[in-house]
C-alpha cells in the first residue's frame, strides 16, 4: 500500500469508522462513502495535499476505490 493510499484510507476510516476497508473495497457500491462522505473526503484531501479538486472531477468514478482516489490525487500533485 502506497503512502497516498494509506493516508486516503485513514481519511475514509475517520469518515466511516464502522466499516473495514482494503485496497479492493468498492467504496460507493459497498456503502462506505455516500455523497456527503465524498465531499468530506475531498475537503480532507485538498487540505492535506494543498490541492484543489475541480468540480468536473467530483464524480463517482473517481471515488470508487482507494486506487481510483490515489490516481486522482496523483494527477493533481503532478
Gaussian input, Z-matrix of N, CA and C with variables (Angstrom, degrees):
# hf/3-21g

backbone

0 1
 N
 C     1     B1
 C     2     B2     1     A1
 N     3     B3     2     A2     1     D1
 C     4     B4     3     A3     2     D2
 C     5     B5     4     A4     3     D3
 N     6     B6     5     A5     4     D4
 C     7     B7     6     A6     5     D5
 C     8     B8     7     A7     6     D6
 N     9     B9     8     A8     7     D7
 C    10    B10     9     A9     8     D8
 C    11    B11    10    A10     9     D9
 N    12    B12    11    A11    10    D10
 C    13    B13    12    A12    11    D11
 C    14    B14    13    A13    12    D12
 N    15    B15    14    A14    13    D13
 C    16    B16    15    A15    14    D14
 C    17    B17    16    A16    15    D15
 N    18    B18    17    A17    16    D16
 C    19    B19    18    A18    17    D17
 C    20    B20    19    A19    18    D18
 N    21    B21    20    A20    19    D19
 C    22    B22    21    A21    20    D20
 C    23    B23    22    A22    21    D21
 N    24    B24    23    A23    22    D22
 C    25    B25    24    A24    23    D23
 C    26    B26    25    A25    24    D24
 N    27    B27    26    A26    25    D25
 C    28    B28    27    A27    26    D26
 C    29    B29    28    A28    27    D27
 N    30    B30    29    A29    28    D28
 C    31    B31    30    A30    29    D29
 C    32    B32    31    A31    30    D30
 N    33    B33    32    A32    31    D31
 C    34    B34    33    A33    32    D32
 C    35    B35    34    A34    33    D33
 N    36    B36    35    A35    34    D34
 C    37    B37    36    A36    35    D35
 C    38    B38    37    A37    36    D36
 N    39    B39    38    A38    37    D37
 C    40    B40    39    A39    38    D38
 C    41    B41    40    A40    39    D39
 N    42    B42    41    A41    40    D40
 C    43    B43    42    A42    41    D41
 C    44    B44    43    A43    42    D42
 N    45    B45    44    A44    43    D43
 C    46    B46    45    A45    44    D44
 C    47    B47    46    A46    45    D45
 N    48    B48    47    A47    46    D46
 C    49    B49    48    A48    47    D47
 C    50    B50    49    A49    48    D48
 N    51    B51    50    A50    49    D49
 C    52    B52    51    A51    50    D50
 C    53    B53    52    A52    51    D51
 N    54    B54    53    A53    52    D52
 C    55    B55    54    A54    53    D53
 C    56    B56    55    A55    54    D54
 N    57    B57    56    A56    55    D55
 C    58    B58    57    A57    56    D56
 C    59    B59    58    A58    57    D57
 N    60    B60    59    A59    58    D58
 C    61    B61    60    A60    59    D59
 C    62    B62    61    A61    60    D60
 N    63    B63    62    A62    61    D61
 C    64    B64    63    A63    62    D62
 C    65    B65    64    A64    63    D63
 N    66    B66    65    A65    64    D64
 C    67    B67    66    A66    65    D65
 C    68    B68    67    A67    66    D66
 N    69    B69    68    A68    67    D67
 C    70    B70    69    A69    68    D68
 C    71    B71    70    A70    69    D69
 N    72    B72    71    A71    70    D70
 C    73    B73    72    A72    71    D71
 C    74    B74    73    A73    72    D72
 N    75    B75    74    A74    73    D73
 C    76    B76    75    A75    74    D74
 C    77    B77    76    A76    75    D75
 N    78    B78    77    A77    76    D76
 C    79    B79    78    A78    77    D77
 C    80    B80    79    A79    78    D78
 N    81    B81    80    A80    79    D79
 C    82    B82    81    A81    80    D80
 C    83    B83    82    A82    81    D81
 N    84    B84    83    A83    82    D82
 C    85    B85    84    A84    83    D83
 C    86    B86    85    A85    84    D84
 N    87    B87    86    A86    85    D85
 C    88    B88    87    A87    86    D86
 C    89    B89    88    A88    87    D87
 N    90    B90    89    A89    88    D88
 C    91    B91    90    A90    89    D89
 C    92    B92    91    A91    90    D90
 N    93    B93    92    A92    91    D91
 C    94    B94    93    A93    92    D92
 C    95    B95    94    A94    93    D93
 N    96    B96    95    A95    94    D94
 C    97    B97    96    A96    95    D95
 C    98    B98    97    A97    96    D96
 N    99    B99    98    A98    97    D97
 C   100   B100    99    A99    98    D98
 C   101   B101   100   A100    99    D99
 N   102   B102   101   A101   100   D100
 C   103   B103   102   A102   101   D101
 C   104   B104   103   A103   102   D102
 N   105   B105   104   A104   103   D103
 C   106   B106   105   A105   104   D104
 C   107   B107   106   A106   105   D105
 N   108   B108   107   A107   106   D106
 C   109   B109   108   A108   107   D107
 C   110   B110   109   A109   108   D108
 N   111   B111   110   A110   109   D109
 C   112   B112   111   A111   110   D110
 C   113   B113   112   A112   111   D111
 N   114   B114   113   A113   112   D112
 C   115   B115   114   A114   113   D113
 C   116   B116   115   A115   114   D114
 N   117   B117   116   A116   115   D115
 C   118   B118   117   A117   116   D116
 C   119   B119   118   A118   117   D117
 N   120   B120   119   A119   118   D118
 C   121   B121   120   A120   119   D119
 C   122   B122   121   A121   120   D120
 N   123   B123   122   A122   121   D121
 C   124   B124   123   A123   122   D122
 C   125   B125   124   A124   123   D123
 N   126   B126   125   A125   124   D124
 C   127   B127   126   A126   125   D125
 C   128   B128   127   A127   126   D126
 N   129   B129   128   A128   127   D127
 C   130   B130   129   A129   128   D128
 C   131   B131   130   A130   129   D129
 N   132   B132   131   A131   130   D130
 C   133   B133   132   A132   131   D131
 C   134   B134   133   A133   132   D132
 N   135   B135   134   A134   133   D133
 C   136   B136   135   A135   134   D134
 C   137   B137   136   A136   135   D135
 N   138   B138   137   A137   136   D136
 C   139   B139   138   A138   137   D137
 C   140   B140   139   A139   138   D138
 N   141   B141   140   A140   139   D139
 C   142   B142   141   A141   140   D140
 C   143   B143   142   A142   141   D141
 N   144   B144   143   A143   142   D142
 C   145   B145   144   A144   143   D143
 C   146   B146   145   A145   144   D144
 N   147   B147   146   A146   145   D145
 C   148   B148   147   A147   146   D146
 C   149   B149   148   A148   147   D147
 N   150   B150   149   A149   148   D148
 C   151   B151   150   A150   149   D149
 C   152   B152   151   A151   150   D150
 N   153   B153   152   A152   151   D151
 C   154   B154   153   A153   152   D152
 C   155   B155   154   A154   153   D153
 N   156   B156   155   A155   154   D154
 C   157   B157   156   A156   155   D155
 C   158   B158   157   A157   156   D156
 N   159   B159   158   A158   157   D157
 C   160   B160   159   A159   158   D158
 C   161   B161   160   A160   159   D159
 N   162   B162   161   A161   160   D160
 C   163   B163   162   A162   161   D161
 C   164   B164   163   A163   162   D162
 N   165   B165   164   A164   163   D163
 C   166   B166   165   A165   164   D164
 C   167   B167   166   A166   165   D165
 N   168   B168   167   A167   166   D166
 C   169   B169   168   A168   167   D167
 C   170   B170   169   A169   168   D168
 N   171   B171   170   A170   169   D169
 C   172   B172   171   A171   170   D170
 C   173   B173   172   A172   171   D171
 N   174   B174   173   A173   172   D172
 C   175   B175   174   A174   173   D173
 C   176   B176   175   A175   174   D174
 N   177   B177   176   A176   175   D175
 C   178   B178   177   A177   176   D176
 C   179   B179   178   A178   177   D177
 N   180   B180   179   A179   178   D178
 C   181   B181   180   A180   179   D179
 C   182   B182   181   A181   180   D180
 N   183   B183   182   A182   181   D181
 C   184   B184   183   A183   182   D182
 C   185   B185   184   A184   183   D183
 N   186   B186   185   A185   184   D184
 C   187   B187   186   A186   185   D185
 C   188   B188   187   A187   186   D186
 N   189   B189   188   A188   187   D187
 C   190   B190   189   A189   188   D188
 C   191   B191   190   A190   189   D189
 N   192   B192   191   A191   190   D190
 C   193   B193   192   A192   191   D191
 C   194   B194   193   A193   192   D192
 N   195   B195   194   A194   193   D193
 C   196   B196   195   A195   194   D194
 C   197   B197   196   A196   195   D195
 N   198   B198   197   A197   196   D196
 C   199   B199   198   A198   197   D197
 C   200   B200   199   A199   198   D198
 N   201   B201   200   A200   199   D199
 C   202   B202   201   A201   200   D200
 C   203   B203   202   A202   201   D201
 N   204   B204   203   A203   202   D202
 C   205   B205   204   A204   203   D203
 C   206   B206   205   A205   204   D204
 N   207   B207   206   A206   205   D205
 C   208   B208   207   A207   206   D206
 C   209   B209   208   A208   207   D207
 N   210   B210   209   A209   208   D208
 C   211   B211   210   A210   209   D209
 C   212   B212   211   A211   210   D210
 N   213   B213   212   A212   211   D211
 C   214   B214   213   A213   212   D212
 C   215   B215   214   A214   213   D213
 N   216   B216   215   A215   214   D214
 C   217   B217   216   A216   215   D215
 C   218   B218   217   A217   216   D216
 N   219   B219   218   A218   217   D217
 C   220   B220   219   A219   218   D218
 C   221   B221   220   A220   219   D219
 N   222   B222   221   A221   220   D220
 C   223   B223   222   A222   221   D221
 C   224   B224   223   A223   222   D222
 N   225   B225   224   A224   223   D223
 C   226   B226   225   A225   224   D224
 C   227   B227   226   A226   225   D225
 N   228   B228   227   A227   226   D226
 C   229   B229   228   A228   227   D227
 C   230   B230   229   A229   228   D228
 N   231   B231   230   A230   229   D229
 C   232   B232   231   A231   230   D230
 C   233   B233   232   A232   231   D231

   B1=1.4534
   B2=1.5354
   B3=1.3196
   B4=1.4664
   B5=1.5267
   B6=1.3212
   B7=1.4610
   B8=1.5356
   B9=1.3426
   B10=1.4700
   B11=1.5242
   B12=1.3173
   B13=1.4710
   B14=1.5302
   B15=1.3283
   B16=1.4680
   B17=1.5307
   B18=1.3357
   B19=1.4604
   B20=1.5269
   B21=1.3343
   B22=1.4676
   B23=1.5238
   B24=1.3242
   B25=1.4668
   B26=1.5287
   B27=1.3207
   B28=1.4596
   B29=1.5249
   B30=1.3410
   B31=1.4656
   B32=1.5262
   B33=1.3289
   B34=1.4701
   B35=1.5211
   B36=1.3189
   B37=1.4701
   B38=1.5258
   B39=1.3338
   B40=1.4644
   B41=1.5239
   B42=1.3289
   B43=1.4694
   B44=1.5232
   B45=1.3246
   B46=1.4612
   B47=1.5290
   B48=1.3258
   B49=1.4656
   B50=1.5312
   B51=1.3100
   B52=1.4651
   B53=1.5222
   B54=1.3335
   B55=1.4571
   B56=1.5190
   B57=1.3219
   B58=1.4612
   B59=1.5184
   B60=1.3225
   B61=1.4563
   B62=1.5220
   B63=1.3211
   B64=1.4593
   B65=1.5185
   B66=1.2976
   B67=1.4582
   B68=1.5348
   B69=1.3211
   B70=1.4680
   B71=1.5268
   B72=1.3136
   B73=1.4605
   B74=1.5247
   B75=1.3219
   B76=1.4646
   B77=1.5319
   B78=1.3101
   B79=1.4651
   B80=1.5241
   B81=1.3189
   B82=1.4667
   B83=1.5270
   B84=1.3333
   B85=1.4671
   B86=1.5237
   B87=1.3297
   B88=1.4652
   B89=1.5229
   B90=1.3309
   B91=1.4509
   B92=1.5173
   B93=1.3259
   B94=1.4628
   B95=1.5279
   B96=1.3322
   B97=1.4622
   B98=1.5209
   B99=1.3246
   B100=1.4592
   B101=1.5277
   B102=1.3224
   B103=1.4685
   B104=1.5330
   B105=1.3217
   B106=1.4622
   B107=1.5287
   B108=1.3180
   B109=1.4597
   B110=1.5212
   B111=1.3198
   B112=1.4681
   B113=1.5210
   B114=1.3260
   B115=1.4657
   B116=1.5325
   B117=1.3276
   B118=1.4667
   B119=1.5304
   B120=1.3319
   B121=1.4615
   B122=1.5303
   B123=1.3134
   B124=1.4634
   B125=1.5289
   B126=1.3082
   B127=1.4624
   B128=1.5330
   B129=1.3187
   B130=1.4690
   B131=1.5321
   B132=1.3299
   B133=1.4722
   B134=1.5246
   B135=1.3233
   B136=1.4663
   B137=1.5254
   B138=1.3116
   B139=1.4578
   B140=1.5196
   B141=1.3050
   B142=1.4653
   B143=1.5245
   B144=1.3425
   B145=1.4674
   B146=1.5232
   B147=1.3303
   B148=1.4537
   B149=1.5168
   B150=1.3236
   B151=1.4557
   B152=1.5214
   B153=1.3199
   B154=1.4577
   B155=1.5263
   B156=1.3080
   B157=1.4592
   B158=1.5270
   B159=1.3078
   B160=1.4595
   B161=1.5281
   B162=1.3202
   B163=1.4676
   B164=1.5270
   B165=1.3275
   B166=1.4696
   B167=1.5242
   B168=1.3268
   B169=1.4669
   B170=1.5218
   B171=1.3302
   B172=1.4650
   B173=1.5234
   B174=1.3314
   B175=1.4614
   B176=1.5176
   B177=1.3076
   B178=1.4642
   B179=1.5209
   B180=1.3339
   B181=1.4659
   B182=1.5300
   B183=1.3298
   B184=1.4596
   B185=1.5210
   B186=1.3366
   B187=1.4668
   B188=1.5299
   B189=1.3330
   B190=1.4656
   B191=1.5281
   B192=1.3348
   B193=1.4659
   B194=1.5257
   B195=1.3089
   B196=1.4575
   B197=1.5245
   B198=1.3341
   B199=1.4644
   B200=1.5272
   B201=1.3345
   B202=1.4686
   B203=1.5283
   B204=1.3219
   B205=1.4697
   B206=1.5283
   B207=1.3135
   B208=1.4659
   B209=1.5278
   B210=1.3084
   B211=1.4673
   B212=1.5316
   B213=1.3272
   B214=1.4594
   B215=1.5271
   B216=1.3201
   B217=1.4638
   B218=1.5250
   B219=1.3143
   B220=1.4608
   B221=1.5281
   B222=1.3253
   B223=1.4705
   B224=1.5243
   B225=1.3034
   B226=1.4587
   B227=1.5226
   B228=1.3150
   B229=1.4598
   B230=1.5204
   B231=1.3433
   B232=1.4666
   B233=1.4764
   A1=108.29
   A2=116.54
   A3=120.43
   A4=110.23
   A5=115.67
   A6=120.58
   A7=111.27
   A8=116.24
   A9=119.50
   A10=109.87
   A11=117.24
   A12=121.07
   A13=110.10
   A14=117.29
   A15=120.18
   A16=110.73
   A17=116.98
   A18=120.92
   A19=110.63
   A20=116.84
   A21=121.52
   A22=109.90
   A23=116.44
   A24=120.98
   A25=109.75
   A26=116.68
   A27=120.85
   A28=111.91
   A29=116.36
   A30=120.04
   A31=110.57
   A32=116.35
   A33=120.83
   A34=110.60
   A35=117.33
   A36=120.48
   A37=111.63
   A38=117.64
   A39=120.51
   A40=110.81
   A41=116.53
   A42=122.05
   A43=110.54
   A44=116.29
   A45=121.24
   A46=109.02
   A47=116.98
   A48=120.12
   A49=114.19
   A50=117.08
   A51=120.36
   A52=113.43
   A53=117.48
   A54=119.73
   A55=109.88
   A56=115.13
   A57=120.34
   A58=108.58
   A59=116.26
   A60=119.24
   A61=110.05
   A62=114.62
   A63=120.87
   A64=108.02
   A65=116.67
   A66=122.53
   A67=112.24
   A68=118.20
   A69=121.88
   A70=114.10
   A71=118.22
   A72=121.34
   A73=110.59
   A74=115.62
   A75=121.71
   A76=106.18
   A77=115.44
   A78=122.66
   A79=114.01
   A80=117.59
   A81=120.82
   A82=109.88
   A83=116.32
   A84=120.79
   A85=112.65
   A86=116.95
   A87=121.04
   A88=112.52
   A89=117.05
   A90=120.94
   A91=115.99
   A92=117.29
   A93=120.66
   A94=109.76
   A95=116.34
   A96=121.77
   A97=110.44
   A98=115.79
   A99=121.57
   A100=106.45
   A101=117.63
   A102=119.70
   A103=112.01
   A104=117.56
   A105=120.32
   A106=110.30
   A107=116.66
   A108=121.37
   A109=112.09
   A110=116.42
   A111=120.55
   A112=109.87
   A113=117.48
   A114=120.43
   A115=111.26
   A116=117.14
   A117=120.74
   A118=109.49
   A119=116.20
   A120=121.15
   A121=110.76
   A122=117.26
   A123=121.16
   A124=109.50
   A125=117.08
   A126=121.27
   A127=111.20
   A128=116.86
   A129=121.52
   A130=111.10
   A131=115.89
   A132=120.63
   A133=110.52
   A134=116.51
   A135=120.01
   A136=111.34
   A137=116.25
   A138=120.17
   A139=112.71
   A140=116.69
   A141=120.81
   A142=111.98
   A143=115.85
   A144=120.13
   A145=113.57
   A146=117.73
   A147=120.04
   A148=113.19
   A149=116.06
   A150=122.05
   A151=109.33
   A152=116.20
   A153=121.07
   A154=108.10
   A155=115.96
   A156=121.20
   A157=108.24
   A158=115.44
   A159=121.21
   A160=111.10
   A161=115.97
   A162=121.57
   A163=111.01
   A164=117.06
   A165=120.17
   A166=112.25
   A167=117.44
   A168=120.98
   A169=113.17
   A170=116.81
   A171=120.82
   A172=110.00
   A173=114.43
   A174=120.12
   A175=109.51
   A176=115.24
   A177=120.32
   A178=113.68
   A179=118.69
   A180=118.62
   A181=112.83
   A182=117.98
   A183=120.83
   A184=113.02
   A185=116.86
   A186=121.19
   A187=112.01
   A188=116.73
   A189=121.50
   A190=113.07
   A191=115.46
   A192=119.75
   A193=109.35
   A194=115.82
   A195=120.06
   A196=111.08
   A197=116.77
   A198=121.41
   A199=111.25
   A200=117.80
   A201=119.31
   A202=110.93
   A203=117.32
   A204=120.41
   A205=109.70
   A206=117.02
   A207=120.63
   A208=110.13
   A209=116.92
   A210=121.64
   A211=110.91
   A212=116.26
   A213=121.14
   A214=110.72
   A215=117.16
   A216=121.26
   A217=110.45
   A218=117.64
   A219=121.39
   A220=111.16
   A221=117.45
   A222=120.37
   A223=110.40
   A224=117.06
   A225=120.38
   A226=112.88
   A227=116.54
   A228=119.29
   A229=111.24
   A230=116.39
   A231=120.94
   A232=110.96
   D1=127.87
   D2=-179.80
   D3=-73.57
   D4=166.57
   D5=178.53
   D6=-62.06
   D7=-38.31
   D8=179.03
   D9=-63.54
   D10=-45.81
   D11=-179.89
   D12=-62.06
   D13=-42.11
   D14=179.18
   D15=-61.21
   D16=-42.16
   D17=-179.57
   D18=-65.89
   D19=-45.68
   D20=179.44
   D21=-61.91
   D22=-42.39
   D23=178.22
   D24=-59.17
   D25=-41.48
   D26=178.43
   D27=-62.94
   D28=-43.60
   D29=177.10
   D30=-59.11
   D31=-45.79
   D32=-177.81
   D33=-65.72
   D34=-38.57
   D35=178.62
   D36=-66.28
   D37=-27.74
   D38=173.97
   D39=-72.54
   D40=-37.95
   D41=-179.82
   D42=-70.20
   D43=-43.55
   D44=-177.98
   D45=-133.95
   D46=82.63
   D47=-175.71
   D48=-75.44
   D49=-1.23
   D50=-173.68
   D51=-94.24
   D52=-2.33
   D53=-177.95
   D54=-125.44
   D55=137.68
   D56=175.33
   D57=-83.73
   D58=133.82
   D59=178.32
   D60=-128.28
   D61=151.98
   D62=173.95
   D63=-139.37
   D64=-172.65
   D65=-174.19
   D66=-61.49
   D67=-26.14
   D68=-177.52
   D69=-95.44
   D70=-5.55
   D71=-177.79
   D72=-62.90
   D73=130.44
   D74=174.51
   D75=-88.95
   D76=97.88
   D77=-166.21
   D78=-59.81
   D79=-41.48
   D80=-178.94
   D81=-82.00
   D82=-48.93
   D83=-177.84
   D84=-59.87
   D85=-33.04
   D86=-178.07
   D87=-93.51
   D88=5.78
   D89=174.55
   D90=77.96
   D91=15.53
   D92=178.50
   D93=-73.41
   D94=-42.43
   D95=179.13
   D96=-120.37
   D97=136.23
   D98=170.25
   D99=-116.60
   D100=-172.92
   D101=-175.37
   D102=-61.34
   D103=-39.44
   D104=177.97
   D105=-66.74
   D106=-43.15
   D107=178.05
   D108=-60.33
   D109=-38.92
   D110=177.93
   D111=-64.09
   D112=-42.59
   D113=179.87
   D114=-64.48
   D115=-40.04
   D116=177.03
   D117=-64.42
   D118=-43.18
   D119=179.30
   D120=-61.75
   D121=-44.21
   D122=178.45
   D123=-58.69
   D124=-44.69
   D125=178.86
   D126=-59.76
   D127=-43.81
   D128=179.04
   D129=-63.88
   D130=-45.15
   D131=-179.45
   D132=-63.57
   D133=-45.89
   D134=-179.65
   D135=-60.77
   D136=-44.15
   D137=-179.89
   D138=-65.93
   D139=-43.36
   D140=-176.55
   D141=-69.71
   D142=-44.91
   D143=-175.00
   D144=-93.73
   D145=-5.04
   D146=179.83
   D147=64.85
   D148=38.37
   D149=179.48
   D150=-120.80
   D151=166.39
   D152=174.45
   D153=-126.19
   D154=113.78
   D155=-179.27
   D156=-81.86
   D157=125.11
   D158=-178.54
   D159=-70.00
   D160=151.08
   D161=179.44
   D162=-56.87
   D163=-33.39
   D164=-179.20
   D165=-65.79
   D166=-20.42
   D167=177.89
   D168=-97.13
   D169=0.32
   D170=179.31
   D171=-88.78
   D172=60.90
   D173=179.15
   D174=-124.01
   D175=154.89
   D176=-170.28
   D177=-57.88
   D178=-33.55
   D179=-177.60
   D180=-63.73
   D181=-22.02
   D182=176.86
   D183=-82.21
   D184=-6.72
   D185=-175.76
   D186=-125.92
   D187=24.07
   D188=-177.81
   D189=-69.67
   D190=-37.22
   D191=-175.24
   D192=-151.03
   D193=171.84
   D194=176.75
   D195=-58.87
   D196=-36.46
   D197=-178.27
   D198=-68.10
   D199=-41.87
   D200=180.00
   D201=-68.51
   D202=-34.95
   D203=177.16
   D204=-69.57
   D205=-40.71
   D206=176.92
   D207=-58.74
   D208=-43.57
   D209=179.03
   D210=-59.76
   D211=-42.89
   D212=178.09
   D213=-61.46
   D214=-47.24
   D215=-179.93
   D216=-61.69
   D217=-43.11
   D218=-179.92
   D219=-61.43
   D220=-39.17
   D221=178.76
   D222=-61.33
   D223=-40.18
   D224=-178.71
   D225=-77.52
   D226=-31.51
   D227=179.03
   D228=-73.81
   D229=-19.87
   D230=178.25
   D231=76.92

